[in-house]
C-alpha cells in the first residue's frame, strides 16, 4: 500500500527491525521521523536509505525510558512535519534475565522502554492524528504467547503490549486503528551462535528463520487494512502452532 506523503514516526529506527520498518514505510511514500537513542550512526544510515529511495526522513533523538520523553518526541515530530499519521512503536530491549537473577533495576528498565513508552507515545500520537485517520502498530514478540524461562520480564512486557493494543484499539476507535506484529525468530540476539540458529530452524514449521522484510510486510498490511483493528499478527514461521 502507498502511504502518499503521510507522516510516520518509527521508534528504535536506528537498527535491526526498526530500521527495516522505517525504510519500508519510507519506500511507500511516507515522510519518516527516524527515532533513535544511542544508535546515531545507524539512524543516519536509515535516513540515507530512505532518501535514496526517494523519500523524506528526519532524525529525532530521545531516551524513551525517560517518563516524559515519549510525549515530547511525538510533539517534536508533529511540530517538525506539521502532522502525524502513523506511529510504529518498535523501540525495545531484550535482555536475558533468568528467574532468581532478575534485579529491580532490570525489571524497571524493561518495563519503562518496552511497555510504558509505547503507551504514552500512542496516547500523545492519538491526540495529533487528524481527519485522514491514524494508525498505530506496536511491535510485540512471540514471547508474549510462550514461556521463555530466561526472558520472563521481557515476555511479560510483550504480553502487556498485546493487551495494550487491544485496549487502545477499542478506546481510540474509530479515529485511530491500533494493531500489533509479534515477530518470532526474525533477527536473533547478537550473542546467539550458528548452533542456536540451526536449532530454531529445525523446530520452525516453515523450516527457515525470518527476515526483517517479513515483519515489514506485516506492518505495511496493517497500515493499509482499514477494517482491521485490535489484532496482533504473529510472524514466526509457524512456531506458535508447533507441538
C-alpha positions in Angstrom: 0.0 0.0 0.0 1.1 3.6 -0.7 1.5 6.0 2.2 1.3 9.0 0.0 3.2 11.7 2.0 1.8 10.7 5.3 4.0 11.3 8.3 5.2 8.2 10.1 7.2 8.1 13.4 9.1 4.8 13.8 10.8 4.4 17.2 14.0 2.5 17.5 14.7 3.0 13.8 18.5 3.1 14.1 19.0 -0.6 14.0 17.6 -4.1 13.4 13.8 -4.4 12.7 13.0 -0.8 13.5 15.4 0.3 10.8 13.8 -2.1 8.3 10.3 -0.8 9.1 11.4 2.9 8.7 12.9 2.1 5.3 9.9 0.1 4.3 7.4 2.9 5.1 9.6 5.5 3.5 9.8 3.4 0.3 6.0 3.5 0.2 5.9 7.3 0.3 5.8 8.2 3.9 7.7 11.1 5.4 9.6 9.4 8.1 10.6 10.5 11.6 13.6 8.3 12.4 13.8 7.9 16.1 16.9 6.6 17.9 18.5 6.7 21.3 22.1 5.6 21.1 22.4 4.4 17.5 23.1 7.8 15.9 25.2 6.3 13.1 22.6 3.6 12.4 19.8 6.3 12.3 21.8 8.3 9.8 22.2 5.2 7.6 18.4 4.6 7.9 17.7 8.1 6.8 20.1 7.8 3.9 18.4 4.6 2.7 15.0 6.3 2.8 16.3 9.3 0.9 18.0 7.1 -1.7 14.6 5.5 -2.3 13.2 9.0 -3.0 11.6 9.5 0.5 12.0 12.1 3.2 13.5 11.4 6.6 14.4 13.4 9.6 16.3 12.3 12.7 14.9 12.6 16.3 16.9 11.5 19.3 15.2 10.6 22.6 15.7 8.2 25.6 12.2 6.7 25.7 12.9 5.2 29.1 12.6 8.8 30.4 9.0 9.1 31.5 8.4 12.4 29.7 10.3 11.5 26.5 7.6 9.7 24.5 5.1 12.5 24.6 7.8 15.0 24.0 9.1 13.1 21.0 5.6 12.9 19.4 5.2 16.6 19.9 8.5 17.4 18.3 7.7 15.2 15.3 4.3 16.7 14.8 5.7 20.2 15.1 8.5 19.4 12.6 6.3 17.8 9.9 3.1 19.7 10.7 1.2 16.4 11.1 1.4 12.8 12.4 -0.5 10.0 10.7 1.4 6.8 11.6 3.2 5.6 14.8 5.2 2.4 14.8 6.4 1.5 18.4 9.5 -0.6 17.7 12.0 0.6 20.3 12.5 -2.1 22.9 15.1 -4.0 24.9 15.5 -7.8 25.2 17.8 -9.0 28.0 18.4 -12.5 29.3 17.2 -12.4 32.9 16.8 -15.9 34.4 14.3 -16.1 37.3 16.2 -15.8 40.5 18.7 -13.3 39.0 16.3 -10.5 38.0 17.1 -7.2 39.6 14.6 -4.4 40.3 16.6 -2.1 38.1 16.5 -4.6 35.1 12.7 -5.0 35.6 12.0 -1.3 35.7 14.2 -0.6 32.7 12.5 -3.2 30.6 9.0 -2.1 31.6 9.9 1.6 31.0 11.0 1.1 27.4 9.0 -1.9 26.3 5.6 -1.0 27.8 5.4 2.4 29.3 7.0 4.2 26.4 4.7 2.8 23.7 1.6 3.5 25.7 2.5 7.2 26.3 3.7 7.6 22.7 0.4 6.2 21.5 -1.6 8.4 23.8 0.2 11.5 22.6 0.1 10.4 18.9 -3.7 9.8 19.0 -4.2 13.4 20.1 -2.5 14.6 16.9 -3.8 12.2 14.3 -6.1 14.2 12.1 -9.0 13.6 9.8 -7.3 11.2 7.4 -7.4 8.5 10.1 -4.4 7.5 12.2 -2.8 4.1 12.5 -0.6 2.7 15.3 1.4 -0.5 15.0 3.1 -1.9 18.1 5.9 -4.4 17.8 5.3 -7.2 20.3 7.1 -10.6 20.3 6.4 -14.3 20.2 7.5 -14.2 23.9 4.0 -12.7 24.6 2.5 -16.1 23.8 5.1 -18.5 25.0 7.1 -19.0 28.2 10.8 -18.4 27.9 12.5 -19.1 31.3 15.5 -17.0 30.5 13.4 -14.0 29.5 10.4 -13.8 31.9 10.3 -10.0 32.4 10.7 -9.4 28.6 7.8 -11.8 27.9 5.6 -10.0 30.4 6.2 -6.7 28.8 5.4 -8.0 25.4 2.2 -9.7 26.7 1.4 -6.2 28.0 1.9 -4.8 24.5 -0.6 -7.2 23.1 -3.2 -6.3 25.7 -2.4 -2.6 25.3 -3.0 -3.0 21.6 -6.5 -4.5 22.1 -7.4 -1.9 24.7 -6.2 1.1 22.7 -7.9 -0.2 19.6 -11.2 -0.1 21.5 -10.6 3.2 23.2 -9.3 5.1 20.2 -11.8 3.8 17.6 -13.0 4.9 15.1 -10.4 7.7 14.6 -7.3 5.6 15.2 -6.6 2.0 14.4 -4.2 0.1 16.6 -2.7 -3.2 15.8 0.5 -5.2 16.5 3.0 -7.5 15.0 4.6 -10.3 17.1 7.8 -11.5 15.4 9.4 -14.8 16.2 12.9 -15.8 15.1 13.5 -12.9 12.7 16.7 -11.4 14.0 18.5 -13.4 16.6 20.2 -11.7 19.6 23.7 -10.7 18.8 25.2 -13.2 21.2 23.5 -16.3 19.7 25.6 -18.7 17.6 25.0 -20.8 14.5 24.1 -23.8 16.5 21.2 -21.9 18.2 20.1 -20.7 14.7 20.1 -24.2 13.4 18.0 -25.5 16.3 15.4 -22.8 15.7 15.3 -23.5 12.0 14.8 -27.2 12.7 11.9 -26.6 15.1 10.1 -24.0 12.9 7.3 -25.4 10.8 8.3 -23.4 7.7 12.0 -24.5 8.2 13.6 -21.2 8.0 14.4 -18.2 10.1 12.5 -15.0 9.4 13.9 -11.8 8.0 13.2 -8.1 8.8 11.3 -7.9 5.5 8.8 -10.4 6.8 7.9 -8.0 9.6 7.9 -5.0 7.3 5.3 -6.7 5.1 3.0 -7.4 8.1 3.4 -3.7 9.2 2.5 -2.4 5.8 -0.5 -4.7 5.6 -1.8 -3.4 8.9 -1.2 0.2 7.9 -3.4 -0.3 4.8 -6.0 -2.6 6.3 -8.7 -0.1 7.1 -11.2 -2.6 8.6 -8.7 -4.2 10.9 -8.0 -3.0 14.5 -7.1 -4.7 17.7 -5.3 -7.5 16.1 -1.8 -9.0 16.6 -0.2 -10.7 13.6 2.3 -13.4 14.6 5.2 -13.5 12.2 7.1 -16.6 13.3 7.1 -19.3 10.6 4.5 -21.2 12.5 6.4 -21.7 15.7 3.4 -20.8 17.8 1.4 -23.8 16.4 4.2 -26.4 16.6 3.9 -29.3 19.1 
